[in-house]
């Protein structure tokens, strides 16, 4: 009888190992393609920002972030189930870490271009007043301004030199930057190229409009900063308290990670917290 039990256990283990080994190749292929696609996206995004990010470096960054996040989460847990759960949660957050890095770098770059655009408009306006053509004014921005706006105008000028129509190159320029002020300037240029008009004065008017809009945006940001900070602190409190109790008294938090009711409560906490964060951002956001 004992022999039959041992034999059945061995057969079960063998079946499980065979099943896992059969899926291992497919899972490895899927995971490798997933990481490679993620790394290719990162490489393309950094290339669009005129920064170097080779494919191999992007893959290493994603892998290190995933493994490091899982290890940190695993070390914070108490029981084995708790450690695995926290490790998986941290790994999920680590997976989106490079994505947030790219979005943050791109956002900072767009903000810098937005601040430089007023000076670029004044420079082009003065260039047109002195008798230069539109293309020469664009080339002057490339020479006189600093990156990142000089890089974007350099790409615009290069496209025109390679034979693309000026109107098409300007439209692509506005699509790449996705800024309201840039779109306004490009629409004005395209309209005046068709109907005629003083482009130099138009640039001055657009620059003054942008300056006044930024003043209003600054006032609104100052008025909503306190509410934004209070909302972020309130949304971060449940997660902070959970981590604090996990370190102070791990046994107190064990039911949250070992029972179905605890899992359900954790899901509800994260969902409600995310909804509160979303509503808070919607309430304090004012379009100018």
C-alpha positions as CSV (number, residue, x, y, z in Angstrom):
1,X,0.0,0.0,0.0
2,X,2.8,2.4,0.9
3,X,4.6,1.5,-2.3
4,X,1.5,2.4,-4.3
5,X,1.1,5.7,-2.6
6,X,4.8,6.5,-3.2
7,X,4.4,5.5,-6.8
8,X,1.3,7.6,-7.3
9,X,3.1,10.6,-5.7
10,X,6.1,10.1,-8.0
11,X,3.8,9.8,-11.1
12,X,2.0,13.0,-10.0
13,X,5.3,14.9,-9.6
14,X,6.5,13.6,-12.9
15,X,3.3,14.7,-14.6
16,X,3.7,18.2,-13.0
17,X,7.3,18.4,-14.1
18,X,6.4,17.3,-17.6
19,X,3.7,19.9,-17.8
20,X,5.9,22.7,-16.5
21,X,8.8,21.7,-18.9
22,X,6.4,21.7,-21.8
23,X,5.2,25.2,-21.0
24,X,8.7,26.5,-20.1
25,X,9.8,26.9,-23.7
26,X,6.6,28.8,-24.7
27,X,6.7,31.0,-21.6
28,X,10.3,31.8,-22.2
29,X,9.7,32.7,-25.8
30,X,6.7,34.8,-24.9
31,X,8.5,36.6,-22.1
32,X,11.6,37.3,-24.3
33,X,9.5,38.7,-27.1
34,X,7.6,40.8,-24.5
35,X,10.8,42.2,-23.0
36,X,12.3,42.8,-26.5
37,X,9.2,44.7,-27.6
38,X,9.2,46.8,-24.5
39,X,12.9,47.6,-25.0
40,X,12.4,48.5,-28.6
41,X,9.7,50.9,-27.6
42,X,12.0,52.5,-25.1
43,X,14.8,52.7,-27.6
44,X,12.5,54.4,-30.2
45,X,11.2,56.9,-27.6
46,X,14.7,57.9,-26.5
47,X,15.8,58.2,-30.1
48,X,12.9,60.6,-30.6
49,X,14.2,62.7,-27.7
50,X,17.7,62.7,-29.3
51,X,19.1,60.5,-26.5
52,X,21.0,57.3,-26.8
53,X,19.3,54.1,-25.5
54,X,20.6,50.9,-27.2
55,X,18.4,47.9,-27.3
56,X,20.6,45.8,-25.1
57,X,20.8,48.5,-22.4
58,X,17.0,48.9,-22.4
59,X,16.6,45.1,-22.0
60,X,19.0,45.1,-19.0
61,X,17.3,48.1,-17.4
62,X,13.9,46.4,-17.6
63,X,15.2,43.0,-16.4
64,X,17.1,44.6,-13.4
65,X,14.1,46.7,-12.5
66,X,11.8,43.6,-12.5
67,X,14.2,41.4,-10.5
68,X,15.2,44.1,-8.1
69,X,11.6,45.1,-7.3
70,X,10.6,41.5,-6.7
71,X,13.6,40.9,-4.3
72,X,12.8,44.1,-2.4
73,X,9.1,43.1,-2.0
74,X,10.1,39.5,-1.1
75,X,12.4,40.8,1.7
76,X,9.6,43.0,3.2
77,X,7.2,40.1,3.7
78,X,6.8,37.9,6.8
79,X,5.4,34.5,5.8
80,X,6.2,32.8,2.5
81,X,2.8,33.6,1.0
82,X,3.1,37.2,2.2
83,X,6.6,37.5,0.7
84,X,5.5,36.1,-2.6
85,X,2.5,38.4,-2.8
86,X,4.5,41.5,-1.9
87,X,7.2,40.5,-4.3
88,X,4.7,40.1,-7.1
89,X,3.1,43.5,-6.3
90,X,6.6,45.2,-6.3
91,X,7.5,43.4,-9.5
92,X,4.3,44.6,-11.2
93,X,5.2,48.1,-10.2
94,X,8.8,47.6,-11.3
95,X,7.6,46.5,-14.7
96,X,6.0,49.9,-15.3
97,X,9.0,51.7,-13.9
98,X,10.8,52.1,-17.2
99,X,7.5,53.3,-18.8
100,X,7.2,56.0,-16.1
101,X,10.8,56.9,-16.7
102,X,10.2,57.4,-20.4
103,X,7.0,59.4,-19.8
104,X,8.7,61.6,-17.2
105,X,11.7,62.3,-19.4
106,X,9.4,63.1,-22.3
107,X,7.2,65.3,-20.2
108,X,10.2,67.3,-18.9
109,X,11.5,67.7,-22.4
110,X,8.1,68.9,-23.7
111,X,7.9,71.4,-20.7
112,X,11.4,72.7,-21.6
113,X,10.4,73.1,-25.3
114,X,7.2,74.9,-24.2
115,X,9.2,77.4,-22.1
116,X,11.7,77.9,-25.0
117,X,9.1,78.4,-27.7
118,X,8.4,82.0,-26.7
119,X,12.0,83.0,-27.3
120,X,11.9,81.0,-30.6
121,X,8.9,83.0,-31.7
122,X,10.5,86.3,-30.9
123,X,13.7,85.3,-32.7
124,X,11.8,84.3,-35.8
125,X,9.8,87.5,-35.7
126,X,12.9,89.6,-35.5
127,X,14.5,87.5,-38.3
128,X,11.5,88.1,-40.6
129,X,11.6,91.9,-39.8
130,X,15.2,92.0,-40.9
131,X,14.3,90.5,-44.3
132,X,15.0,86.8,-43.9
133,X,12.6,84.2,-45.3
134,X,10.7,81.7,-43.1
135,X,13.1,78.9,-43.8
136,X,16.1,81.1,-42.9
137,X,14.3,82.1,-39.7
138,X,13.9,78.4,-38.8
139,X,17.6,77.8,-39.5
140,X,18.4,80.8,-37.2
141,X,16.5,79.1,-34.4
142,X,18.6,76.0,-34.9
143,X,21.8,77.9,-34.7
144,X,21.0,80.3,-31.8
145,X,18.7,78.3,-29.5
146,X,19.7,75.5,-27.2
147,X,18.4,71.9,-27.1
148,X,15.9,70.5,-26.9
149,X,14.0,73.0,-29.1
150,X,17.0,73.4,-31.4
151,X,16.9,69.6,-32.0
152,X,13.2,69.7,-33.0
153,X,13.7,72.7,-35.3
154,X,16.8,71.0,-36.7
155,X,14.7,68.0,-37.6
156,X,12.1,70.3,-39.2
157,X,14.7,72.1,-41.3
158,X,16.3,68.8,-42.3
159,X,13.0,67.5,-43.6
160,X,12.5,70.6,-45.7
161,X,16.1,70.3,-47.1
162,X,15.4,66.6,-48.0
163,X,12.5,67.7,-50.2
164,X,9.4,67.5,-48.0
165,X,6.9,70.3,-48.5
166,X,7.2,73.1,-45.9
167,X,3.5,72.8,-45.0
168,X,3.8,69.0,-44.4
169,X,7.0,69.4,-42.4
170,X,5.3,72.0,-40.2
171,X,2.3,69.7,-39.6
172,X,4.6,66.9,-38.6
173,X,6.5,69.2,-36.3
174,X,3.2,70.1,-34.5
175,X,2.2,66.4,-34.3
176,X,5.5,65.4,-32.7
177,X,5.4,68.0,-30.0
178,X,1.6,68.0,-29.3
179,X,1.6,71.4,-27.7
180,X,-1.3,73.9,-28.1
181,X,1.0,76.8,-28.5
182,X,3.0,75.1,-31.3
183,X,-0.2,74.0,-33.0
184,X,-1.5,77.6,-32.9
185,X,1.8,78.9,-34.4
186,X,1.8,76.3,-37.1
187,X,-1.9,76.9,-38.0
188,X,-1.1,80.7,-38.2
189,X,1.9,80.0,-40.5
190,X,-0.1,77.8,-42.8
191,X,-3.0,80.2,-43.0
192,X,-0.8,83.2,-43.8
193,X,1.1,81.3,-46.4
194,X,-2.2,80.7,-48.2
195,X,-3.9,84.1,-47.7
196,X,-0.9,86.4,-47.2
197,X,-0.2,88.6,-44.2
198,X,2.5,89.9,-41.8
199,X,4.0,86.8,-40.3
200,X,6.3,88.8,-38.1
201,X,3.5,90.6,-36.3
202,X,1.6,87.3,-36.0
203,X,4.6,85.7,-34.2
204,X,4.7,88.7,-31.8
205,X,0.9,88.4,-31.1
206,X,1.2,84.6,-30.5
207,X,4.2,85.1,-28.2
208,X,2.3,87.7,-26.1
209,X,-0.7,85.4,-25.9
210,X,1.4,82.5,-24.7
211,X,3.0,84.8,-22.0
212,X,-0.4,85.9,-20.7
213,X,-1.7,82.3,-20.7
214,X,1.3,81.1,-18.7
215,X,0.7,83.8,-16.1
216,X,-2.9,82.6,-15.7
217,X,-1.7,79.0,-15.5
218,X,0.8,79.9,-12.9
219,X,-1.9,81.5,-10.7
220,X,-4.2,78.5,-11.1
221,X,-1.4,76.1,-10.3
222,X,-0.5,78.1,-7.1
223,X,-4.2,78.1,-6.0
224,X,-4.7,74.3,-6.6
225,X,-1.3,73.2,-5.2
226,X,-2.5,72.8,-1.6
227,X,-5.5,70.7,-2.7
228,X,-3.3,68.5,-4.9
229,X,-0.9,67.9,-2.1
230,X,-3.6,67.0,0.4
231,X,-5.2,64.6,-2.1
232,X,-1.9,62.9,-2.8
233,X,-1.2,62.5,0.9
234,X,-4.7,61.1,1.6
235,X,-4.3,58.6,-1.3
236,X,-0.9,57.5,-0.1
237,X,-1.9,57.0,3.5
238,X,-3.5,53.5,3.1
239,X,-0.4,52.1,1.3
240,X,1.9,53.8,3.8
241,X,0.0,52.4,6.8
242,X,0.0,48.9,5.2
243,X,3.8,49.0,4.8
244,X,4.3,50.4,8.3
245,X,2.2,47.7,10.0
246,X,3.9,45.0,7.9
247,X,7.3,46.1,9.3
248,X,6.1,46.8,12.9
249,X,3.7,43.7,13.4
250,X,3.8,41.3,10.4
251,X,1.3,39.0,12.1
252,X,-1.3,41.7,12.2
253,X,-1.2,42.0,8.3
254,X,-0.9,38.3,7.6
255,X,-4.7,37.7,7.1
256,X,-4.7,40.3,4.4
257,X,-2.4,38.1,2.3
258,X,-3.4,34.6,3.3
259,X,-7.2,34.7,3.3
260,X,-9.7,35.3,0.4
261,X,-11.4,38.1,2.5
262,X,-8.1,39.8,2.9
263,X,-7.3,39.6,-0.8
264,X,-10.8,41.1,-1.6
265,X,-10.2,43.9,0.8
266,X,-6.8,44.7,-0.7
267,X,-8.3,44.8,-4.2
268,X,-11.0,47.2,-2.9
269,X,-8.4,49.4,-1.2
270,X,-6.3,49.7,-4.4
271,X,-9.4,50.3,-6.6
272,X,-10.9,52.9,-4.4
273,X,-7.5,54.6,-3.9
274,X,-7.0,54.8,-7.6
275,X,-10.5,56.2,-8.1
276,X,-9.9,58.8,-5.5
277,X,-6.6,59.8,-7.1
278,X,-8.3,60.1,-10.5
279,X,-11.2,62.2,-9.2
280,X,-8.7,64.5,-7.3
281,X,-6.8,65.2,-10.5
282,X,-10.0,65.8,-12.5
283,X,-11.2,68.3,-9.9
284,X,-8.1,70.4,-9.7
285,X,-7.4,70.4,-13.4
286,X,-8.4,73.7,-15.1
287,X,-8.0,74.2,-18.8
288,X,-6.9,77.7,-19.9
